[in-house]
Amino acid sequence: MKKNFVKRLTGGLLVAGLVGAALTGCGSSASTNEVAATGEDTVEADSNAGFRTLDEIKESGTINIGVFSDKSPFGFVDENGEYAGYDVYFAERIGKDLGVEINYVSTEAANRIEYLQTGKVDIILANFTVTEERAQEVDFALPYMNVALGVVSPDSAVVESLDDLGADDQIIVISGTTAETYLTKNYPDIKLQKYDAYAEAKTAFENGNGVAWANDNTEVIAFSLENEGYTVGIPSLGDQDTIAPAVTKGNETLLNWLNEEIESLGSENFFHADYEATLLDTYGADYEDTLVLEGGK
C-alpha cells in the first residue's frame, strides 16, 4: 500500500519538497570535529561582533559549520564515524573553495538560530527552511533546495486530512521546525508532541506516541520508504518553501561569498552532482531536474 501510494504522488507534489534526502556524502570525522549540541561546546564566539568575517575565517584556517548529526538524509554520522548527507556534501565544497578545514558543529533544529547569534558556528547547513520570521534573526544565502511539509502515519490509521483528527489526537513535531510553526499558526487546536531532536521524534513516532508525524515532506517520504508499515497520507501541506544556508545577521562578507559560491556552482551543475551522489538511491532520477535548485534559482 505504501509503495503504491508513493508511486502515485504527482510530480507537482514531489516538487513541492522531495528535495533533501541524502544517504551518502563524505565529511570529516565526528569523533574529532564534532561539537555536540549539549552545551559542552568548544567553539568560541567573537566577543565584539558575534561573528567572524570572511577574512577572519580564512586567516584562522578553519570554518565552523552547523549540521545535523542524527538526521539522515540531510546530515548524519555514518557507520565509519564520518559526517555524511546532502548538506555535508555541500559543506565539503565550501571548505575546499575557501581553502580551510571544516569543524562540524552538531546542531538541533531548535538551536540553529542561537548557534549563529552566539558565534558558535559561521554557517548553518542543517535543512534550514527560509521563512520571513527567521530572516529577521539571521541572513539567508541563496537557496539550493525546494521543500514543503508532509505528514506520515501508520498504515493501520492513515491520516489524509488534519481536519479529521480527533480532539485527543496528537501530532509529533520537532521543536524549532517549520512544521511546529505552521501547525501552531494554522491548526491551533491540534495537540502537538514536541521533541528537541530528530532521533527523539522518530523514536516516539515508532513507539506509537502520536497518531502522525509532521515534518519536511522530504523526510517523511524517505521515512515511509525505509520503514514498513507507514504511509505519507499528506504529501504536501502548506506552501512550497526553499532551503538555504544561513549566517549571522549582518555578516555581509561571508553572505556575499556564499551567494557568489552558489551562483558559481550552478554553472557546473554542482547540486545535480550532489543529488546523484546522495539522493539517487532514495528518490531515483525522475525528479532530479525539478527538485534541485542550481545557482540559487
C-alpha positions as a Python dict, from the first residue, in 0.01 Angstrom:
ca = {
    (1, 'M'): (0, 0, 0),
    (2, 'K'): (273, 239, 99),
    (3, 'K'): (488, 188, -206),
    (4, 'N'): (192, 218, -440),
    (5, 'F'): (91, 540, -269),
    (6, 'V'): (434, 692, -307),
    (7, 'K'): (439, 597, -674),
    (8, 'R'): (109, 779, -719),
    (9, 'L'): (248, 1106, -592),
    (10, 'T'): (237, 1357, -874),
    (11, 'G'): (541, 1544, -992),
    (12, 'G'): (391, 1863, -852),
    (13, 'L'): (361, 1723, -502),
    (14, 'L'): (712, 1591, -506),
    (15, 'V'): (849, 1912, -648),
    (16, 'A'): (690, 2085, -354),
    (17, 'G'): (962, 1935, -150),
    (18, 'L'): (1113, 1599, -223),
    (19, 'V'): (1442, 1770, -210),
    (20, 'G'): (1662, 1689, 72),
    (21, 'A'): (1725, 1326, 102),
    (22, 'A'): (2086, 1226, 122),
    (23, 'L'): (2210, 890, 222),
    (24, 'T'): (2575, 947, 143),
    (25, 'G'): (2827, 1226, 112),
    (26, 'C'): (3158, 1223, 291),
    (27, 'G'): (3256, 1452, 575),
    (28, 'S'): (3510, 1490, 849),
    (29, 'S'): (3519, 1251, 1140),
    (30, 'A'): (3254, 1317, 1402),
    (31, 'S'): (3485, 1199, 1677),
    (32, 'T'): (3743, 1465, 1603),
    (33, 'N'): (3542, 1751, 1459),
    (34, 'E'): (3201, 1735, 1623),
    (35, 'V'): (3094, 1999, 1871),
    (36, 'A'): (2794, 1844, 2042),
    (37, 'A'): (2470, 2034, 2082),
    (38, 'T'): (2467, 1966, 2455),
    (39, 'G'): (2619, 2280, 2598),
    (40, 'E'): (2972, 2139, 2603),
    (41, 'D'): (3081, 2347, 2309),
    (42, 'T'): (3438, 2445, 2241),
    (43, 'V'): (3382, 2694, 1961),
    (44, 'E'): (3430, 3048, 2088),
    (45, 'A'): (3239, 3345, 1951),
    (46, 'D'): (3398, 3676, 1860),
    (47, 'S'): (3339, 3885, 2173),
    (48, 'N'): (3281, 4203, 1975),
    (49, 'A'): (3087, 4123, 1660),
    (50, 'G'): (2930, 3787, 1743),
    (51, 'F'): (3053, 3654, 1409),
    (52, 'R'): (3372, 3611, 1211),
    (53, 'T'): (3420, 3789, 882),
    (54, 'L'): (3531, 3607, 568),
    (55, 'D'): (3889, 3729, 614),
    (56, 'E'): (3894, 3616, 977),
    (57, 'I'): (3775, 3270, 878),
    (58, 'K'): (4043, 3243, 611),
    (59, 'E'): (4312, 3364, 848),
    (60, 'S'): (4210, 3108, 1111),
    (61, 'G'): (4225, 2823, 861),
    (62, 'T'): (3900, 2672, 992),
    (63, 'I'): (3531, 2731, 932),
    (64, 'N'): (3266, 2618, 1181),
    (65, 'I'): (2961, 2474, 1005),
    (66, 'G'): (2650, 2365, 1193),
    (67, 'V'): (2497, 2042, 1061),
    (68, 'F'): (2272, 1767, 1189),
    (69, 'S'): (2446, 1460, 1325),
    (70, 'D'): (2139, 1235, 1357),
    (71, 'K'): (1913, 1349, 1077),
    (72, 'S'): (1957, 1125, 779),
    (73, 'P'): (1929, 1216, 500),
    (74, 'F'): (2036, 1578, 549),
    (75, 'G'): (2316, 1538, 798),
    (76, 'F'): (2422, 1234, 998),
    (77, 'V'): (2721, 1038, 1120),
    (78, 'D'): (2772, 722, 916),
    (79, 'E'): (2895, 380, 1023),
    (80, 'N'): (3255, 496, 983),
    (81, 'G'): (3207, 789, 1218),
    (82, 'E'): (3212, 1038, 931),
    (83, 'Y'): (2966, 1318, 870),
    (84, 'A'): (2753, 1248, 564),
    (85, 'G'): (2445, 1376, 384),
    (86, 'Y'): (2326, 1626, 127),
    (87, 'D'): (2422, 1928, 338),
    (88, 'V'): (2760, 1778, 424),
    (89, 'Y'): (2842, 1725, 56),
    (90, 'F'): (2786, 2099, 6),
    (91, 'A'): (2980, 2188, 320),
    (92, 'E'): (3283, 1994, 196),
    (93, 'R'): (3287, 2201, -122),
    (94, 'I'): (3264, 2523, 78),
    (95, 'G'): (3568, 2425, 281),
    (96, 'K'): (3760, 2329, -31),
    (97, 'D'): (3684, 2652, -215),
    (98, 'L'): (3767, 2864, 90),
    (99, 'G'): (4088, 2671, 142),
    (100, 'V'): (4012, 2596, 507),
    (101, 'E'): (3943, 2297, 728),
    (102, 'I'): (3586, 2228, 842),
    (103, 'N'): (3488, 2198, 1206),
    (104, 'Y'): (3145, 2038, 1207),
    (105, 'V'): (2923, 2152, 1492),
    (106, 'S'): (2637, 1917, 1575),
    (107, 'T'): (2313, 2113, 1596),
    (108, 'E'): (1944, 2057, 1655),
    (109, 'A'): (1659, 2236, 1481),
    (110, 'A'): (1580, 2443, 1789),
    (111, 'N'): (1929, 2592, 1829),
    (112, 'R'): (2022, 2678, 1471),
    (113, 'I'): (1950, 3048, 1519),
    (114, 'E'): (2110, 3053, 1863),
    (115, 'Y'): (2432, 2899, 1733),
    (116, 'L'): (2461, 3172, 1472),
    (117, 'Q'): (2376, 3454, 1710),
    (118, 'T'): (2628, 3338, 1969),
    (119, 'G'): (2903, 3279, 1715),
    (120, 'K'): (2930, 2907, 1777),
    (121, 'V'): (2905, 2850, 1402),
    (122, 'D'): (2987, 3056, 1096),
    (123, 'I'): (2731, 2887, 871),
    (124, 'I'): (2425, 2671, 931),
    (125, 'L'): (2372, 2395, 675),
    (126, 'A'): (2105, 2198, 854),
    (127, 'N'): (1792, 2167, 643),
    (128, 'F'): (1714, 2531, 721),
    (129, 'T'): (1388, 2640, 558),
    (130, 'V'): (1371, 3008, 467),
    (131, 'T'): (1087, 3194, 642),
    (132, 'E'): (1014, 3562, 699),
    (133, 'E'): (1036, 3515, 1074),
    (134, 'R'): (1378, 3351, 1060),
    (135, 'A'): (1504, 3610, 813),
    (136, 'Q'): (1454, 3873, 1083),
    (137, 'E'): (1711, 3694, 1300),
    (138, 'V'): (1963, 3551, 1052),
    (139, 'D'): (2073, 3621, 697),
    (140, 'F'): (1990, 3355, 441),
    (141, 'A'): (2204, 3299, 134),
    (142, 'L'): (2060, 3186, -199),
    (143, 'P'): (1857, 2864, -176),
    (144, 'Y'): (1966, 2524, -303),
    (145, 'M'): (1660, 2303, -237),
    (146, 'N'): (1280, 2307, -251),
    (147, 'V'): (1071, 2174, 34),
    (148, 'A'): (717, 2159, 176),
    (149, 'L'): (562, 1991, 478),
    (150, 'G'): (425, 1638, 490),
    (151, 'V'): (251, 1409, 737),
    (152, 'V'): (327, 1039, 782),
    (153, 'S'): (112, 796, 979),
    (154, 'P'): (77, 419, 1034),
    (155, 'D'): (-83, 212, 759),
    (156, 'S'): (-342, 100, 1013),
    (157, 'A'): (-478, 454, 1055),
    (158, 'V'): (-362, 675, 770),
    (159, 'V'): (-412, 1049, 828),
    (160, 'E'): (-513, 1207, 497),
    (161, 'S'): (-657, 1532, 635),
    (162, 'L'): (-577, 1722, 952),
    (163, 'D'): (-943, 1817, 975),
    (164, 'D'): (-1024, 1453, 1050),
    (165, 'L'): (-819, 1438, 1371),
    (166, 'G'): (-1000, 1378, 1697),
    (167, 'A'): (-984, 1607, 1998),
    (168, 'D'): (-733, 1385, 2177),
    (169, 'D'): (-517, 1301, 1876),
    (170, 'Q'): (-161, 1432, 1889),
    (171, 'I'): (90, 1501, 1614),
    (172, 'I'): (463, 1468, 1669),
    (173, 'V'): (684, 1760, 1564),
    (174, 'I'): (1041, 1871, 1621),
    (175, 'S'): (1082, 2197, 1812),
    (176, 'G'): (1204, 2488, 1605),
    (177, 'T'): (1088, 2346, 1271),
    (178, 'T'): (851, 2493, 1017),
    (179, 'A'): (612, 2207, 1093),
    (180, 'E'): (575, 2329, 1450),
    (181, 'T'): (528, 2690, 1337),
    (182, 'Y'): (279, 2603, 1064),
    (183, 'L'): (60, 2380, 1279),
    (184, 'T'): (64, 2621, 1573),
    (185, 'K'): (-48, 2906, 1348),
    (186, 'N'): (-294, 2728, 1119),
    (187, 'Y'): (-423, 2446, 1341),
    (188, 'P'): (-405, 2584, 1696),
    (189, 'D'): (-649, 2323, 1828),
    (190, 'I'): (-431, 2029, 1729),
    (191, 'K'): (-225, 1894, 2016),
    (192, 'L'): (146, 1871, 1944),
    (193, 'Q'): (409, 1646, 2098),
    (194, 'K'): (734, 1840, 2069),
    (195, 'Y'): (1081, 1688, 2071),
    (196, 'D'): (1415, 1866, 2054),
    (197, 'A'): (1597, 1606, 1845),
    (198, 'Y'): (1509, 1428, 1522),
    (199, 'A'): (1604, 1091, 1671),
    (200, 'E'): (1375, 1150, 1970),
    (201, 'A'): (1080, 1238, 1747),
    (202, 'K'): (1143, 936, 1526),
    (203, 'T'): (1157, 701, 1824),
    (204, 'A'): (841, 849, 1975),
    (205, 'F'): (655, 804, 1648),
    (206, 'E'): (774, 446, 1607),
    (207, 'N'): (657, 377, 1963),
    (208, 'G'): (308, 499, 1879),
    (209, 'N'): (316, 814, 2091),
    (210, 'G'): (127, 1016, 1830),
    (211, 'V'): (-120, 948, 1550),
    (212, 'A'): (112, 1109, 1295),
    (213, 'W'): (444, 1285, 1246),
    (214, 'A'): (464, 1620, 1064),
    (215, 'N'): (798, 1725, 919),
    (216, 'D'): (952, 1826, 588),
    (217, 'N'): (792, 1604, 327),
    (218, 'T'): (1134, 1500, 200),
    (219, 'E'): (1198, 1339, 536),
    (220, 'V'): (862, 1176, 599),
    (221, 'I'): (854, 1027, 249),
    (222, 'A'): (1205, 889, 300),
    (223, 'F'): (1094, 751, 636),
    (224, 'S'): (795, 573, 480),
    (225, 'L'): (1014, 422, 209),
    (226, 'E'): (1270, 296, 458),
    (227, 'N'): (1025, 167, 720),
    (228, 'E'): (745, -80, 651),
    (229, 'G'): (400, -3, 786),
    (230, 'Y'): (383, 373, 727),
    (231, 'T'): (216, 592, 465),
    (232, 'V'): (254, 959, 378),
    (233, 'G'): (-115, 1046, 377),
    (234, 'I'): (-47, 1418, 335),
    (235, 'P'): (250, 1459, 98),
    (236, 'S'): (227, 1837, 63),
    (237, 'L'): (98, 2067, 335),
    (238, 'G'): (109, 2444, 313),
    (239, 'D'): (320, 2643, 70),
    (240, 'Q'): (634, 2539, -110),
    (241, 'D'): (946, 2675, 58),
    (242, 'T'): (1318, 2668, -3),
    (243, 'I'): (1619, 2557, 200),
    (244, 'A'): (1928, 2776, 218),
    (245, 'P'): (2250, 2832, 413),
    (246, 'A'): (2230, 3091, 690),
    (247, 'V'): (2487, 3320, 851),
    (248, 'T'): (2477, 3557, 1146),
    (249, 'K'): (2274, 3871, 1084),
    (250, 'G'): (2499, 4139, 939),
    (251, 'N'): (2785, 3912, 830),
    (252, 'E'): (2787, 4060, 482),
    (253, 'T'): (3131, 3941, 372),
    (254, 'L'): (3051, 3576, 436),
    (255, 'L'): (2697, 3611, 297),
    (256, 'N'): (2823, 3769, -24),
    (257, 'W'): (3084, 3497, -67),
    (258, 'L'): (2821, 3226, -18),
    (259, 'N'): (2590, 3381, -275),
    (260, 'E'): (2872, 3405, -526),
    (261, 'E'): (2970, 3046, -449),
    (262, 'I'): (2617, 2915, -506),
    (263, 'E'): (2587, 3108, -832),
    (264, 'S'): (2925, 2979, -947),
    (265, 'L'): (2842, 2620, -855),
    (266, 'G'): (2532, 2648, -1069),
    (267, 'S'): (2747, 2676, -1381),
    (268, 'E'): (2884, 2327, -1317),
    (269, 'N'): (2553, 2175, -1203),
    (270, 'F'): (2703, 2106, -863),
    (271, 'F'): (2376, 2036, -685),
    (272, 'H'): (2276, 1787, -953),
    (273, 'A'): (2603, 1610, -878),
    (274, 'D'): (2518, 1631, -509),
    (275, 'Y'): (2178, 1478, -582),
    (276, 'E'): (2328, 1196, -784),
    (277, 'A'): (2583, 1121, -514),
    (278, 'T'): (2344, 1136, -221),
    (279, 'L'): (1977, 1126, -325),
    (280, 'L'): (1958, 899, -626),
    (281, 'D'): (1930, 575, -431),
    (282, 'T'): (1635, 710, -234),
    (283, 'Y'): (1432, 905, -489),
    (284, 'G'): (1559, 794, -828),
    (285, 'A'): (1634, 1008, -1132),
    (286, 'D'): (1281, 1107, -1236),
    (287, 'Y'): (1259, 1419, -1025),
    (288, 'E'): (1618, 1539, -1028),
    (289, 'D'): (1577, 1831, -1267),
    (290, 'T'): (1270, 1966, -1091),
    (291, 'L'): (1386, 1921, -733),
    (292, 'V'): (1736, 2064, -750),
    (293, 'L'): (1795, 2438, -738),
    (294, 'E'): (2106, 2548, -927),
    (295, 'G'): (2256, 2893, -895),
    (296, 'G'): (2004, 2991, -630),
    (297, 'K'): (1706, 2978, -866),
}
